[in-house]
Amino acid sequence: MRGIPVALTILLMLTFGNGPTATAQQRPEVGYVFPPGAAPGTTVEVKLGGYDFTPDTQFFVLDERIQLEVLGPPSEQLHPGPPHWFGPKAVNSNKPFLVPREVPARLTIPANYPPSVIHWQAANANGASEVGQFVVGNGLPERLESECNFVSNSRPRCRKISELPIVISGCLQKKEEIDCYEWTAPETGLISVVLPACPVGSPIYPVVEIQDRDGNRIADVTATTHREVSLTIPVTAEQTYRVQLHDADYRGDRSMVYRLHLRHGPHVTATVPVAGTRGQTQTVRFYGTGLQTGADKMESIERTVRFPETSESEFWHPPIKTEVGLTQPVRFELSDSPEHTETKSSTSQRRPIPSAITGQILEPYEVDEYRFQAAPEQPLSILAEAERFGSPCDLSLEIVDATGNVVATNDDLPSRTDAGLVFQPKSEDEYRVRVWDLSGTSTQRERCVYRLSITTVEHDLTLHVPIRAETVLGADPVATPKRTNPKAREKAGLMVVSIERLGGFSGNVTLTVSDLPDGVQTAESTTIPAKESAVSIPIWCDANATSFAKLATVRAIGNREDGTRVERTAKVLVAPVMKPRAVVKPKYPDGGRTVYRGATYPAPVVLERLEDYTGEIELQMAARPDRVRQGIIGGDLTVPAGVSAIDFPLFIPEWVQIDRTSRIVLNTVVQVPDPQGNVRSLVNRMVRRITMNVEGALLKIAVDEEQVHWRRLDDREDLLEVPIQIRRTPKLTGPVQIALANDSAGEFQAEPVIVTDDQTTVILRIQHVGQKTMPRDGALTIEAVGERGGLPVRSRTVFTLPQRDDD
């Protein structure tokens, strides 16, 4: 199991966050996958998006049934372009987006793989990452956003969907971006548009809107959490409809990936019950828009469902036949215990143990109450779950004894809003469990369903391992610390493993670790003493061990009171870590230096070589910025051997805010062979940051668009004469070159013009040289480049192409 108690999570942060890997050593971080999902039985090429990936980074899928093949090295850093946030949004923009690198890879998914989530990790010589996600769909046809052609004469620009059903993998890559898809209904009926819960790494808070061809809004929905959103509307044959998607705050980034489902037919938003007993037949009520009549309103239907006796998965996904078409595959949990449905008599009847019941919170402030008979010394697991089934409820529960006293209560379980507890009755009395909703949901109360389960807790245990475990090459083994010595737990090389004892399980538990990386060692076995719940297992490797990570197996073995054996296993990514070889610091860490818009700032930094390293150091911008960069960028810079101070050139765009400081963080990257001769990239994050006070531009140009005109030349294509105004401060002297910017070249050409200090205007003559017809509208970009202190100073302006006289 990968669940980790809150107290243990804090302990892990201490154990693995501040060890001898150096406080600034930069682990790789996983982010997103694009496309973020695929159908079972397919092989799909993807981009693994992450942060501070190095060429030697390893990638792991935490399911042996999935094949992952890395097809190439990480890309360069993919810096976001305009537009950028300004004002309060720039300063208080939650957390700035990280700057990714992308790795091409291929995923192969077996045909019998159930709809679910695949987990993946990354590791290199600097450590191991957290866990990322990839979605396996339910078998619908899949297409990329880019595979849908734009609709001609469509504003806003929409992509055409030729047929349904379809799952579209897309990305809101730029700020203010709105993705639009258009289709024509082949028949009158229902259309369902669903945006499933976004996978980890995609920070979208989506707004989904359905419109008619004229742009009139038909329906919309906004999600303030990362849960699923859906819309179902009636449509008319041969009519055209659009769906628009954007972030609630109009943010955009490469990490904002999504999977949009469009299909004919109704969409089930809730079921009662949410689970079924294997092999049993049960009446199920389904809720969704238009399930009975196809009308634009919430309706429900009942169907008799036969749940399968056996299944390779704990979930079952059957589509449901209705009078208005098939629904999507509806997810049911399969249970081995009796499953019941809330009725009017549920409150007065005692709940059998074990059993589960599906209920609904239909009114605000409603409290559902159930009775059960307890047996002394028999612990019970009581769970009230809604989030796990896609319900918007935020549940709370309490246990009340026969005298009306509250004897136990719980609001949230770790990392989710469901409620649950283990209850130890003190007497053979009747108790009541009360369940209510704290979310304040005021619409579509039918969706507020939950499942209350009451089961006995048998003598058993669950195993919890950390996301990763790291050990430093050549470091001395770390002795297992006492509980009273928390500082010792801060050292790397300790893998904290915990167990959860169920039903009074109190014996010793033996832990073993196998499948370790070559040269990594640990004790043959470790014992968690009776009634204890966690232990720190030392892992270490000598100076000649491998530097490559591996998924290791942790095995816990214990015995119940009756002598029967309990065995649990879990996987943990074990990463041998090499010590950093360099660290970089700003020369002026305590105050901002004055820089200018449009200019290149040579930021002075100092370097320190570690572990007797004397070679080259590469400086790179860190993937995790200190704050929004607004386009400030600096290329990779190689520092020669023996150099301890250098200037790192940072280009400051013309639009950067001047009412706040701008801050940049660098990484050092050093190529060092490991003990086996494998070249590894060691990444270390900057100590403190480069701070800059941005002032106005040294150079500005502008186009007087009213004076721009075409000029006819003999036997030649027309020339476009563009008058340009140049303004510069006394701090910028020398020639300035005016030319077409690279992104405007191709269809147009212009001879650059050199401007001297005394010139304030100049004419740039532009010729259309392309094979295509002259565009009737469009824009060109002109760039001016000067030089100050040997570094470029730039200014750009954009103007609209005028029409020619013969247009």
C-alpha positions in Angstrom: 0.0 0.0 0.0 1.1 3.6 -0.6 -1.0 5.4 1.9 1.0 7.1 4.6 -0.3 8.4 7.9 0.0 12.1 8.5 2.5 11.7 11.3 4.6 9.4 9.2 4.5 11.8 6.2 6.0 14.5 8.4 8.6 12.1 9.5 9.5 11.2 5.9 9.9 14.9 5.1 12.4 15.1 7.9 14.2 11.9 7.0 14.6 12.4 3.3 14.5 16.2 3.0 17.6 17.4 4.7 20.2 14.6 4.6 23.8 14.6 3.4 22.6 14.8 -0.2 23.1 18.6 0.4 20.2 20.9 1.1 20.2 22.3 -2.4 20.7 19.0 -4.4 17.9 19.0 -7.0 15.9 15.8 -7.4 14.0 15.3 -10.7 10.3 16.1 -10.5 7.6 14.5 -12.5 4.8 16.7 -13.9 2.4 15.7 -16.7 2.1 13.3 -19.6 0.8 14.3 -23.1 -1.4 12.8 -24.2 -2.5 12.2 -20.6 -4.3 8.9 -21.4 -4.9 6.2 -23.9 -7.2 3.3 -24.5 -6.4 -0.3 -23.4 -4.8 -2.5 -26.0 -2.9 0.4 -27.6 0.7 1.5 -27.9 1.0 5.3 -27.7 3.9 7.7 -28.0 3.8 10.3 -25.2 5.8 13.2 -23.8 6.8 12.8 -20.2 6.9 16.3 -18.8 9.0 17.0 -15.8 11.4 19.3 -14.1 15.2 19.2 -13.8 15.4 16.0 -15.9 18.9 15.1 -16.9 20.1 12.9 -19.9 20.7 10.0 -17.5 17.3 10.1 -15.8 15.6 6.8 -15.4 11.8 6.3 -15.7 9.7 3.7 -13.9 6.1 2.5 -14.3 4.7 1.1 -11.1 2.8 -1.7 -12.8 4.6 -4.6 -14.4 1.8 -5.1 -16.9 2.7 -1.7 -18.6 5.7 -1.4 -20.9 7.6 1.9 -21.0 10.2 2.6 -23.6 12.2 5.9 -23.5 12.8 7.1 -27.1 15.2 10.0 -26.6 16.9 12.4 -24.2 15.1 15.3 -22.4 14.4 18.4 -24.5 15.7 21.8 -23.8 13.8 23.8 -21.2 10.4 24.8 -22.6 10.1 28.4 -21.5 6.5 29.8 -21.8 6.0 32.7 -24.1 3.6 35.7 -23.9 1.2 36.6 -22.6 2.4 36.9 -19.1 0.6 37.9 -15.9 1.1 41.4 -14.5 0.1 43.2 -11.4 -1.4 41.3 -8.4 -1.8 38.1 -10.5 2.0 38.1 -11.2 2.9 38.6 -7.6 0.2 36.4 -6.0 -0.4 33.9 -8.8 -0.7 30.9 -6.5 2.6 29.2 -7.3 4.5 30.0 -10.5 4.5 27.2 -13.1 7.6 25.2 -13.3 9.7 25.2 -16.6 9.6 21.7 -18.0 11.7 19.4 -20.2 9.9 16.7 -22.1 11.1 13.2 -22.8 9.7 11.2 -25.7 8.5 7.7 -24.7 6.2 4.9 -25.7 3.7 3.2 -23.5 2.1 -0.2 -24.3 -1.1 -1.0 -22.5 -2.5 -4.6 -22.5 -5.9 -5.1 -24.0 -7.4 -6.4 -20.8 -6.1 -3.5 -18.7 -9.1 -2.0 -16.8 -10.0 1.7 -16.9 -7.7 3.1 -14.1 -4.7 5.3 -13.4 -1.1 4.3 -14.1 1.6 5.6 -11.8 5.2 6.5 -12.8 8.4 7.9 -11.3 11.7 9.3 -12.3 15.2 9.0 -10.7 18.7 10.0 -11.4 22.0 10.5 -9.4 20.4 13.4 -7.5 17.5 11.4 -6.1 14.0 10.1 -6.9 10.8 12.0 -7.7 7.2 11.9 -6.4 4.6 9.9 -8.4 2.9 11.0 -11.6 -0.2 9.7 -13.3 -1.4 8.4 -16.7 -5.0 7.5 -17.4 -6.2 4.3 -19.1 -9.6 5.0 -20.7 -12.6 2.8 -21.3 -11.9 2.0 -25.0 -13.5 4.9 -26.8 -11.7 6.3 -29.9 -8.9 8.6 -28.9 -7.6 11.6 -30.8 -5.2 14.5 -30.1 -6.3 18.1 -30.1 -3.9 18.7 -33.0 -5.5 15.9 -35.1 -8.8 17.8 -35.3 -8.7 20.4 -38.2 -9.8 24.0 -37.7 -13.2 24.9 -39.0 -13.1 27.5 -41.8 -14.8 30.9 -41.1 -15.2 30.1 -37.5 -14.8 32.7 -34.7 -13.4 31.8 -32.3 -11.3 29.2 -34.1 -12.8 25.8 -33.5 -11.6 22.4 -34.4 -14.0 20.1 -36.3 -15.1 16.8 -34.8 -16.1 14.5 -37.6 -17.9 11.8 -35.5 -18.7 10.7 -32.0 -17.9 9.1 -29.6 -14.5 10.5 -29.1 -11.9 11.3 -26.4 -9.8 14.3 -27.1 -6.5 14.8 -25.4 -5.6 18.5 -25.3 -3.7 21.2 -23.5 -4.4 24.8 -22.4 -0.8 25.7 -23.2 -1.0 29.6 -23.1 -2.6 32.0 -20.8 -6.0 33.2 -21.9 -6.3 30.2 -24.2 -9.8 28.9 -25.0 -10.0 25.5 -26.7 -13.1 25.1 -28.9 -14.5 22.0 -30.7 -17.4 21.9 -33.1 -19.6 19.1 -34.4 -22.9 18.6 -36.2 -25.5 16.4 -34.5 -26.4 13.5 -36.9 -29.7 12.9 -35.2 -32.0 14.3 -32.5 -31.2 13.1 -29.0 -28.8 13.7 -26.2 -25.1 14.7 -26.3 -22.9 14.2 -23.2 -19.7 16.2 -22.7 -17.5 15.0 -19.8 -14.2 16.3 -18.5 -13.0 13.6 -16.1 -11.0 14.5 -13.0 -7.7 15.9 -14.2 -4.7 13.7 -13.5 -2.0 14.7 -11.0 0.2 17.3 -12.6 -2.6 19.1 -14.4 -3.7 22.1 -12.4 -6.8 23.0 -14.4 -9.9 24.3 -12.7 -12.0 23.9 -15.8 -14.9 25.9 -17.2 -16.9 23.9 -19.9 -19.5 25.7 -22.0 -21.8 24.3 -24.8 -22.9 26.8 -27.4 -25.0 26.8 -30.6 -23.4 27.8 -33.9 -24.0 31.5 -33.3 -22.2 31.4 -30.0 -25.3 31.5 -27.8 -24.7 29.7 -24.5 -26.8 26.6 -24.0 -25.2 25.2 -20.8 -22.0 25.5 -18.8 -20.3 24.2 -15.7 -17.3 25.3 -13.6 -15.2 23.1 -11.4 -13.5 24.6 -8.4 -11.9 21.3 -7.6 -10.1 18.8 -9.8 -13.2 16.5 -9.9 -15.1 15.4 -12.9 -17.5 17.8 -14.6 -20.2 16.9 -17.1 -22.9 18.4 -19.2 -25.8 16.6 -21.1 -28.0 18.5 -23.5 -30.7 17.7 -26.0 -29.7 18.3 -29.6 -31.5 18.6 -32.9 -30.4 16.7 -36.0 -28.2 18.6 -38.5 -27.7 21.5 -36.0 -24.1 22.5 -35.2 -22.9 22.8 -31.6 -19.6 23.9 -29.9 -17.9 23.1 -26.7 -15.5 25.6 -25.2 -13.0 24.8 -22.5 -10.7 27.1 -20.5 -9.3 27.5 -17.0 -11.4 29.3 -14.5 -8.7 31.9 -14.0 -7.6 31.8 -17.7 -4.2 30.4 -16.8 -2.3 28.4 -19.3 0.8 26.1 -19.2 2.1 23.0 -20.9 1.2 21.0 -17.7 -2.6 21.9 -18.1 -3.5 18.8 -20.0 -7.0 17.3 -20.2 -9.1 14.5 -21.6 -12.5 15.6 -23.1 -15.1 13.0 -23.7 -18.0 13.6 -26.2 -20.6 11.0 -27.0 -24.2 10.4 -28.0 -26.6 9.4 -25.3 -27.1 10.3 -21.6 -24.5 10.4 -18.9 -25.1 8.8 -15.5 -23.9 11.2 -12.7 -24.8 9.0 -9.7 -26.1 5.5 -8.8 -27.8 4.0 -5.8 -26.2 1.8 -4.7 -22.6 2.6 -5.8 -21.4 -1.0 -5.2 -22.8 -4.5 -5.8 -22.2 -7.9 -4.3 -20.5 -10.3 -6.5 -22.9 -12.7 -8.2 -26.0 -11.0 -6.9 -28.9 -9.3 -8.7 -30.0 -5.9 -7.4 -32.2 -3.0 -8.4 -30.1 0.1 -9.1 -31.4 3.6 -9.5 -29.5 5.8 -12.0 -29.4 9.6 -12.0 -28.6 11.8 -15.0 -29.9 14.4 -17.4 -32.8 13.2 -19.5 -32.4 9.5 -18.6 -36.2 8.9 -19.0 -37.4 11.4 -21.6 -34.4 13.0 -23.1 -35.4 16.3 -21.6 -33.0 18.9 -20.2 -33.6 18.0 -16.6 -32.4 15.7 -13.9 -34.2 12.3 -14.2 -33.8 8.8 -12.7 -34.5 5.3 -13.9 -34.3 1.9 -12.3 -32.7 -1.2 -13.8 -32.1 -4.7 -12.6 -28.4 -5.4 -12.6 -26.6 -8.7 -12.3 -23.2 -8.2 -10.8 -20.4 -10.6 -12.1 -19.3 -13.4 -9.8 -15.7 -13.1 -10.7 -13.6 -10.2 -12.1 -9.9 -9.4 -12.5 -10.7 -6.0 -11.1 -12.4 -4.7 -8.0 -14.5 -2.4 -10.3 -17.0 -3.2 -13.0 -17.9 -0.8 -15.9 -21.1 -1.8 -17.7 -23.0 0.6 -20.0 -26.7 1.0 -19.2 -29.5 0.8 -21.7 -32.1 3.5 -21.6 -35.0 4.7 -23.8 -32.8 7.5 -25.1 -29.7 5.5 -25.8 -26.8 3.8 -24.0 -25.0 5.5 -21.1 -21.3 5.7 -20.7 -19.7 2.7 -18.9 -20.8 3.2 -15.3 -18.4 2.3 -12.6 -19.5 0.0 -9.8 -17.3 -1.3 -7.0 -17.6 -5.1 -6.5 -18.0 -6.2 -2.9 -18.0 -9.6 -1.1 -20.3 -8.2 1.6 -24.0 -7.5 1.4 -24.8 -4.2 -0.2 -28.0 -2.4 0.8 -29.8 0.8 -0.2 -31.2 3.5 2.2 -34.9 3.3 2.8 -37.4 4.9 5.1 -37.0 2.0 7.6 -33.2 2.1 7.5 -33.0 4.2 10.6 -35.1 1.8 12.7 -33.4 -1.3 11.6 -30.1 -2.5 12.9 -27.4 -2.8 10.4 -25.9 -6.3 10.0 -22.2 -6.6 10.4 -20.5 -6.9 8.0 -22.6 -4.9 5.5 -22.7 -1.7 3.5 -25.5 0.7 2.6 -25.7 3.5 -0.1 -27.5 6.6 1.1 -28.2 10.1 -0.2 -28.1 13.5 1.4 -31.1 15.1 -0.3 -31.6 18.2 2.0 -29.2 20.7 3.5 -28.4 19.9 7.1 -29.8 16.4 6.7 -28.3 13.9 9.1 -28.7 10.2 8.3 -28.6 7.8 11.2 -28.1 4.0 11.4 -28.2 1.6 14.3 -25.9 -1.3 14.9 -25.3 -3.8 17.7 -21.8 -3.9 19.1 -19.9 -6.8 20.6 -17.4 -6.0 23.4 -13.7 -6.2 22.4 -14.6 -6.6 18.7 -13.2 -3.5 16.9 -15.2 -2.2 13.9 -14.1 -0.3 10.8 -16.7 2.3 10.0 -16.3 4.2 6.7 -18.5 6.9 5.1 -17.1 7.4 1.6 -18.3 9.8 -1.1 -15.3 11.3 -2.8 -14.1 7.9 -3.9 -17.3 7.4 -5.9 -17.2 10.9 -7.5 -19.8 12.4 -5.2 -19.4 16.1 -4.2 -20.2 15.4 -0.5 -17.7 16.2 2.2 -18.7 13.7 4.8 -18.5 13.7 8.6 -19.6 11.0 11.0 -20.0 10.3 14.7 -20.8 7.4 16.9 -23.4 7.8 19.6 -23.9 5.4 22.5 -27.2 4.3 24.1 -27.3 7.3 26.4 -26.8 9.8 23.6 -23.2 10.6 24.2 -20.8 11.0 21.3 -18.1 8.5 21.8 -16.2 8.8 18.5 -16.1 11.2 15.6 -14.1 11.8 12.3 -14.3 14.4 9.6 -11.6 13.8 7.0 -9.4 10.8 6.4 -5.7 11.5 5.4 -5.6 13.2 1.9 -9.3 13.0 1.2 -12.7 14.3 2.4 -14.2 10.9 3.2 -14.7 10.0 6.9 -13.8 6.9 8.8 -12.6 5.4 12.0 -11.9 2.2 13.9 -14.3 1.9 16.8 -13.7 -0.2 19.8 -17.0 -0.8 21.7 -16.8 -0.9 25.4 -20.1 -2.7 26.0 -22.6 -4.9 24.3 -25.0 -2.1 23.6 -26.8 -0.6 20.6 -24.9 2.3 19.0 -25.9 4.8 16.3 -23.7 6.2 13.5 -24.6 9.6 12.1 -23.6 10.8 8.7 -23.9 14.3 7.3 -22.5 16.6 4.6 -20.3 19.6 5.2 -19.8 20.7 1.6 -22.7 23.1 1.4 -23.7 21.6 -2.0 -27.0 23.3 -3.0 -27.7 22.0 -6.5 -28.2 18.5 -7.8 -28.6 17.0 -4.4 -29.3 13.6 -6.0 -25.5 13.4 -6.7 -24.7 13.6 -3.0 -24.5 9.8 -2.5 -22.3 8.0 -0.1 -21.5 4.4 1.0 -21.4 3.6 4.7 -19.7 0.3 5.5 -19.4 -1.4 8.9 -17.1 -4.4 9.1 -15.3 -6.2 11.8 -11.6 -5.7 12.0 -9.8 -9.0 11.9 -6.3 -9.6 13.1 -4.4 -8.2 10.2 -1.9 -5.6 9.1 -1.3 -3.2 6.3 2.1 -2.1 5.1 3.1 1.5 4.3 6.4 2.4 2.5 7.7 5.8 1.5 7.5 7.1 -2.1 11.3 6.8 -2.3 14.3 5.9 -0.3 17.8 7.4 -1.0 21.3 6.6 0.1 24.5 8.4 -0.6 27.3 6.6 -2.4 30.2 6.0 -0.1 28.5 7.3 3.0 28.8 5.4 6.3 25.9 3.3 7.4 23.4 5.2 9.6 22.6 3.5 12.9 18.9 3.1 13.6 18.1 6.0 15.9 16.0 5.9 19.0 12.5 7.4 19.0 13.8 10.1 21.4 16.5 11.3 18.9 14.6 13.0 16.1 17.7 14.7 14.7 19.2 11.3 13.8 16.1 10.6 11.6 17.0 13.6 9.5 20.0 11.7 8.0 19.5 10.2 4.5 20.0 6.4 4.4 17.0 5.6 6.6 13.9 4.1 5.0 10.9 4.6 7.3 8.5 1.7 7.0 5.2 1.6 9.0 2.4 -0.9 9.6 -1.2 -0.4 10.6 -2.3 -3.1 13.1 -5.9 -4.1 12.6 -8.2 -6.0 15.0 -5.7 -6.0 17.9 -2.9 -7.5 15.9 0.0 -7.1 18.3 2.8 -9.5 17.5 6.2 -8.9 16.1 6.5 -8.1 12.4 9.6 -9.0 10.4 10.6 -6.8 7.5 12.9 -7.7 4.7 14.0 -5.7 1.7 15.0 -7.3 -1.6 15.7 -6.4 -5.3 17.9 -3.5 -4.2 20.2 -1.8 -6.7 23.6 -3.4 -7.2 25.9 -2.6 -4.2 23.1 -1.2 -2.0 22.8 -3.1 1.3 20.5 -3.3 4.3 20.1 -5.5 7.3 18.9 -9.1 6.4 15.8 -8.5 8.4 14.3 -5.8 10.7 11.7 -6.4 13.4 8.9 -4.1 14.4 8.4 -5.0 18.0 4.9 -6.0 19.3 2.6 -3.0 19.6 5.1 -0.7 17.7 4.0 0.7 14.4 7.1 1.9 12.5 10.8 1.4 12.2 13.7 3.0 10.4 15.6 0.6 8.2 19.1 1.7 7.4 20.2 1.3 3.8 23.7 2.1 2.5 26.1 1.5 -0.3 29.9 1.6 -0.6 31.9 3.9 -2.8 31.9 1.4 -5.7 28.2 0.8 -5.8 26.0 1.6 -8.8 24.4 5.0 -9.1 21.2 3.7 -10.8 17.9 3.4 -9.1 15.7 0.3 -8.8 12.2 -0.6 -7.5 12.9 -2.6 -4.4 10.4 -5.0 -2.6 9.6 -4.6 1.1 8.0 -7.6 2.7 6.3 -7.7 6.1 5.6 -11.0 7.8 3.7 -11.6 11.0 1.5 -14.2 12.7 -2.0 -13.9 14.0 -3.0 -15.1 17.5 -4.1 -18.4 15.9 -0.7 -18.9 14.3 -1.8 -18.2 10.8 0.8 -16.2 8.7 0.2 -12.7 7.4 2.4 -11.5 4.6 2.2 -8.1 2.8 4.5 -6.6 0.1 5.1 -3.2 -1.4 7.4 -1.5 -3.8 9.7 1.5 -3.1 12.0 3.3 -5.5 15.5 3.1 -4.0 17.9 5.7 -5.4 21.7 5.8 -4.8 22.6 9.4 -4.7 26.0 11.0 -5.6 27.3 13.9 -3.7 27.1 17.3 -5.5 30.2 18.7 -7.0 29.4 22.5 -7.2 27.3 25.2 -5.8 26.5 28.7 -7.1 25.6 31.8 -5.2 24.7 35.4 -6.3 27.6 37.9 -5.8 25.1 40.4 -4.4 22.5 38.3 -2.4 21.2 41.0 -0.2 19.8 43.5 -2.6 18.6 43.9 -6.2 20.8 45.3 -8.9 19.3 47.8 -11.4 18.5 46.3 -14.8 16.7 47.6 -17.8 13.8 46.4 -19.9 15.0 45.0 -23.3 18.6 44.7 -22.1 20.8 41.8 -21.2 21.9 41.8 -17.5 25.2 40.2 -16.8 24.3 38.7 -13.3 27.5 38.2 -11.3 27.7 34.9 -9.5 30.3 33.0 -7.6 31.0 29.2 -7.7 32.4 26.8 -5.2 33.6 23.4 -6.3 33.0 20.5 -3.9 34.5 17.0 -3.2 37.8 18.1 -4.8 36.1 18.6 -8.2 38.1 20.9 -10.5 36.4 20.7 -13.9 33.8 22.5 -15.9 30.4 23.6 -14.5 27.3 24.3 -16.5 24.9 26.9 -15.2 21.2 26.5 -16.1 18.1 28.3 -15.1 16.3 26.2 -12.4 13.0 24.6 -13.4 11.4 25.7 -10.2 11.4 29.6 -10.3 11.3 31.8 -7.3 8.4 33.7 -8.8 6.8 34.4 -12.2 9.6 35.1 -14.7 7.5 37.1 -17.2 9.9 35.9 -20.0 13.2 36.6 -18.3 15.5 34.0 -19.8 19.2 33.0 -19.9 20.8 30.3 -22.0 23.0 27.5 -20.5 26.5 28.8 -19.7 29.6 26.6 -19.4 32.1 27.8 -16.7 35.7 26.7 -17.5 37.8 24.7 -15.0 39.4 26.9 -12.4 36.9 29.8 -12.8 35.2 30.8 -9.6 33.3 33.9 -10.6 31.4 34.7 -13.8 28.5 36.8 -15.2 25.4 34.9 -16.2 23.6 36.8 -19.0 19.8 37.3 -18.4 17.7 38.9 -21.1 15.0 41.2 -19.6 12.0 41.5 -22.0 10.4 44.9 -22.6 7.2 43.9 -20.7 8.7 42.9 -17.3 7.0 44.7 -14.4 9.0 47.6 -12.9 6.9 47.9 -9.6 8.5 44.8 -8.0 11.7 42.9 -7.9 12.4 40.0 -10.3 14.2 37.0 -9.0 15.9 34.2 -10.8 17.4 30.9 -9.5 20.1 28.9 -11.2 21.3 25.3 -11.0 24.8 24.0 -11.4 25.2 20.9 -13.5 28.3 18.8 -13.4 29.1 15.7 -15.5 30.9 13.1 -13.3 31.5 9.4 -13.8 30.1 7.1 -11.1 32.3 4.3 -9.7 31.2 2.1 -12.6 32.3 4.6 -15.2 28.8 5.8 -16.1 28.7 9.6 -16.7 26.0 11.2 -14.4 24.7 14.7 -14.3 24.8 16.2 -10.8 22.4 19.1 -10.3 22.6 21.5 -7.4 20.2 24.4 -6.7 21.4 27.9 -6.2 21.9 29.2 -2.6 19.7 32.3 -2.4 18.7 34.0 -5.7 19.6 36.7 -8.2 17.5 39.7 -7.4 16.9 42.6 -9.9 15.2 46.0 -9.8 13.8 46.5 -13.2 13.7 50.0 -14.7 12.5 51.4 -18.0 13.8 50.4 -21.4 17.0 51.8 -22.9 15.6 51.5 -26.5 12.1 51.7 -27.9 10.8 51.7 -31.4 7.3 52.3 -32.8 5.6 52.3 -36.2 3.4 55.1 -37.4 0.8 52.9 -39.0 -1.0 55.7 -40.7 2.1 56.4 -42.8 2.7 52.8 -43.8 1.9 52.3 -47.5 2.7 50.2 -50.5 4.9 51.7 -53.2 4.8 50.4 -56.8 8.2 49.7 -58.4 8.9 49.0 -62.1 9.0 45.3 -63.0 9.1 44.4 -59.3 6.8 43.4 -56.5 5.4 46.3 -54.5 7.5 47.5 -51.6 6.0 48.3 -48.2 7.5 51.4 -46.8 7.4 51.4 -43.0 8.4 54.6 -41.1 9.9 53.7 -37.7 10.5 56.0 -34.7 13.5 55.3 -32.5 13.9 56.5 -28.9 16.9 55.7 -26.7 18.4 56.9 -23.5 21.8 58.5 -23.2 23.0 55.2 -21.6 22.7 53.5 -25.0 25.1 54.8 -27.7 26.4 53.4 -30.9 24.6 51.9 -34.0 21.3 50.2 -33.8 20.1 47.7 -36.5 16.5 47.7 -37.6 15.2 44.6 -39.3 12.3 42.2 -39.7 12.2 39.8 -36.7 12.8 36.1 -37.4 9.2 35.2 -36.8 8.1 37.6 -39.6 10.6 36.4 -42.2 9.8 33.9 -44.9 7.0 35.5 -46.9 8.6 38.9 -46.5 12.2 40.2 -46.7 13.9 43.5 -45.8 17.4 44.8 -45.9 18.4 45.8 -42.4 18.9 49.5 -41.7 21.6 50.8 -39.4 20.6 53.8 -37.3 23.2 56.2 -35.8 23.0 58.1 -32.5 21.5 61.2 -34.1 18.7 59.5 -36.0 15.2 59.3 -34.6 13.3 58.1 -37.7 14.1 55.6 -40.4 12.3 53.9 -43.3 12.3 50.1 -43.5 11.4 48.8 -47.0 9.8 45.4 -46.9 9.2 43.2 -50.0 6.7 40.3 -50.3 8.7 37.4 -51.7 6.4 34.4 -50.9 4.6 32.2 -53.3 1.3 32.7 -51.6 -1.2 35.4 -52.4 -0.5 38.6 -50.4 -2.5 38.3 -47.2 -5.3 40.9 -46.9 -4.6 41.3 -43.2 -2.0 40.1 -40.7 0.9 41.6 -38.8 4.7 41.8 -39.0 7.2 42.3 -36.2 10.2 44.6 -36.5 13.1 44.4 -34.1 15.8 46.9 -33.2 19.1 45.6 -31.7 21.8 47.7 -30.1 24.6 46.9 -27.8 25.7 47.9 -24.3 28.7 46.6 -22.6 29.1 44.0 -25.3 25.6 42.6 -24.7 22.5 43.0 -26.8 19.7 45.5 -26.1 16.4 44.8 -28.0 13.1 46.4 -28.8 10.2 45.1 -30.8 7.1 46.4 -32.3 4.2 44.9 -34.2 2.1 46.6 -36.9 -0.8 45.6 -39.1 -0.3 45.1 -42.8 -2.2 47.7 -44.8 -4.3 46.8 -47.9 -2.8 47.5 -51.3 -4.6 49.9 -53.7 -5.5 47.0 -56.1 -7.1 44.9 -53.3 
